[in-house]
Structure formats: structure tokens, C-alpha cells
Amino acid sequence: MSLDIEQIALHQLNKRDEQTLDVVLRDTLLTPNAAVEEMMAELHRVYSAKSKAYGLFNQDSELAVALRNCRKGEEDFLGFSRAATGRLRDELSKYPFAEGGVVLFCHYRFLAVDYLLIAVLNSRSSMRVNEQLDVSSIHYLDINHADIVARIDLTEWETSPESTRYLTFLKGRVGRKVSDFFMDFLGAAEGLDTKAQNRGLLQAVDDFCAEAQLDKNERQNYRQQVYTYCNEQLQSGEEIALDDLSEELPPWNDKKFKEFTQEQGYQLEETFPADRSTLRQLTKFAGSGGGVSINFDAMLMGERVFWDPATDTLTIKGTPPNLRDQLQRRSGNNK
């Protein structure tokens, strides 16, 4: 499956001091040679594999207006990218963590869908040994750890402007970094709440099992079926389709799972992205805090793991061998 680059531009933001970011703008677009195509294929792969949030443009988004004009041919792609980089610098300069980087704008097509990907990429240093076995330092784009990235599904934006999911972005690892400045630069707001959709699905599964009065094993088998389907969708890069999921699950009193969700008003979308951490709750209990981390299979609840809600006490019968070994050694040292 090929990725076809339509237009790509690179610019640079350099941090001069604590208060100033300088802009270095290219005068021409990049030529999509083999190196550029390899870079974009890697960036597309890395971005597609990460968990993303969904959004949509605000009505007063300057970027959306400029992009629409660019799509109409009223402004060329290079001019659009140069002006947008200036606006990005203005937003980024408001925050003390601003480090600059390479600013990338790429219009590309993948599986008959047009995308615009915007990213700020940092450089990293490393060492190389050449053919003469001399050692030298090199700089490279750290694509694997890129966290300031957004992608606009141009096809959906132009054909379904009422959509709440044509824009995706990474929230990043530094608090609200992306939400604060990158979303302001995009003139966008969060749209479809993926985690809320997945949590709603889990609640619907639990409620459906309760209404059907399934026993413990039946409930666990039902949950496992839901998890298997959703995980397969996640692994293949596809979304959860409520119709398909409902067809795979056994009905109760001739009522299919989708009918149940609609009657009970769970407000699930027809399709929505799978969220790995939320779906894991179908088959496991996990949590951490106060120096304690616990993770165990859901089927063990009531068999080897017991919770007393009155005292908020968790009792585990039969500890894992490696943990038991550590406990025995520590206990022996304390005697």
C-alpha cells in the first residue's frame, strides 16, 4: 500500500534565547525523492500506530480558512505553510517549554484519502562509523518520539464538515502541551471522545450481561468475545463497528446487543476507534497508586482474588513464584 506525496514543505524554528524563537523558511517545496518518501512513510507508520485524540476546527480557525483557500487554489501550498509556521511560532513563543524544531507540512494520499499532516520534529545526536572506521557525530530526526503531530483528513473535512473526527492529534507527554499551544495554533477543539465511547461500550456489555442474568463463566465468555473482536480491530487498524460486533455476540431473548445499546441510550457511534487501555478492562483488573501496582486476570476474581468493599481489602491466595521468592528472601533477612 503506497503513500503518495502531493506536496511537502519543511521550515525551522530555532530557539535563540528564553524569550525568542527565530523562523527559517524554505523558499521552495521539497522534492519527493526516495529519502523524503521514506521519511514520510515512517512518520505515517509511527503516527498511525499511536493513540490519538479527535477534534474539529473552530468556526474562527485561521488555519482552516487558510487551508480552505489553499485547497481552492487561491494560495499555493508553500505560501500556506510559510504563513502557518509564522502563526505556530507566535503560539509556541507563549510557553516556556518552547524548544523549536523542524516544522513539516505534508499533503499526501493514502488508500484514496487525502491528508494534511503537520508536525514539529526534534533532532537528536548520535554517532556513526564510516567506511574508513572513523567516528563522527550525526543529527537525525527523532520521528519515533514525535509528539507534536496533527493530521487532517481532508477528504472527510470537505465531504462531511459536520464530522467531529476529521482532525486527529497526539496529546503528548508533557502535560497539556499539545492541547495548549498546538490546538490553539490549529484553531481546533476536541471532538469525538474515544475513551468515553470505549467506556460506554464496556458499561453496555456489563449491563447486557446483568439483564440476561448470565452466570460468572457466561459473563466472562461474553466479555472475552467482545475483547477478541475489538482487539482484532485494533491490531488491523480498523475501528469498532457496532453492527459487526453485535452480529458476533449471542442475542438475549432475540434481542441483539446493538438493539440493547440503542434502547438504553448509551449514545455509541456506529463506528469508533478502539482504546487499548480501556478495552483491557474486559479481561483484566489493573490499578496502581501509593506505591502499589496490581494486575490480574478478571476470571480470578472470586477464585484466587477476593475484594471486601467494606474494608477495601484485597486478598490474594497463591502468590506468583517470583514474588513469593522475593517475599521469602526479604522475610529471612529481617529475622
Sequence and secondary structure as in RCSB ss.txt:
>XXXX:A:sequence
MSLDIEQIALHQLNKRDEQTLDVVLRDTLLTPNAAVEEMMAELHRVYSAKSKAYGLFNQDSELAVALRNCRKGEE
DFLGFSRAATGRLRDELSKYPFAEGGVVLFCHYRFLAVDYLLIAVLNSRSSMRVNEQLDVSSIHYLDINHADIVA
RIDLTEWETSPESTRYLTFLKGRVGRKVSDFFMDFLGAAEGLDTKAQNRGLLQAVDDFCAEAQLDKNERQNYRQQ
VYTYCNEQLQSGEEIALDDLSEELPPWNDKKFKEFTQEQGYQLEETFPADRSTLRQLTKFAGSGGGVSINFDAML
MGERVFWDPATDTLTIKGTPPNLRDQLQRRSGNNK
>XXXX:A:secstr
  EEEEEEEEEEEEE SSS EEEEE SS     HHHHHHHHHHHHHHHHS  EEEEE TT HHHHHHHHHHTTSS
 HHHHHHHHHHHHHHHHTTSTT   EEEEEEEEEETTEEEEEEEEE EEEEEEE TT  EEEEEEE GGG  EEE
EEEHHHHHH TT S SEEE   SSTTHIIIIIHHHHTEEE   HHHHHHHHHHHHHHHHHHTT  HHHHHHHHHH
HHHHHHHHHHTT  EEHHHHHHHS  BTTB HHHHHHHHT    SEE   HHHHGGGTEEEEEETTEEEEEEGGG
BTTTEEEETTTTEEEESS  HHHHHHHHHHHHHT 
